[in-house]
């Protein structure tokens, strides 16, 4: 199951830089994870300074 970014996202972009497959992009008001590209590695969750990323 792909990871998801909650509304707690502060749009800092740390997660996008930490994604090895480039599955994260800036969306409308927060960053978003492309579920089809996500490989469930969890590296984005470790990069998020506010804990806005969890496994969906």
N, C-alpha and C positions, 0 to 999 in steps of 0.2 A: 504494500500500500504506500502510495507516495506521501511525502511530507507536505504539510500545508502551513501557510503563514497567516496568523490571526490578525485582527484589527489592532493589536498592540504594536504592530510594525511601525517603526519610526522612520522608515525609508532611508536608512543610512547606507545600504548597499553592501554591507559586510558579507551577507549571505551569498550574493551573486558572485563575488570574488572568490568565495570558498567552494563553489560548486564545480566539480571536475568535469561535468558534461554540459555546462552552460544552460541548465534547465531553469534558471531564475532570471527574471527580467522585471524592470520597473513597470508596475501596472497603474491603475487609476487610484492614487492615494496611498498605495502600499506596493511592496514587491510581491510577485506571484510566481508560483512554481508550476511549470508545465508537467502535469502528471504523466504524460506519455514519455517524456524524456528523463524523468527522475529515476535514478537507479537505487533509491532507498539506502544510500550510504550514510546519511545522517551528518555529513560534514557541515552542512548549512546550519543545523541546529546548534552546533558547537561554536559557530561564528557569531550568532545573534546575541548582541549585548543586552537585550531586553527579554529574551526567552519567548519570542513570538512564534517560534517554529516548533511544530510537533508532528508526530506521525499521524496522518489522517486516516 
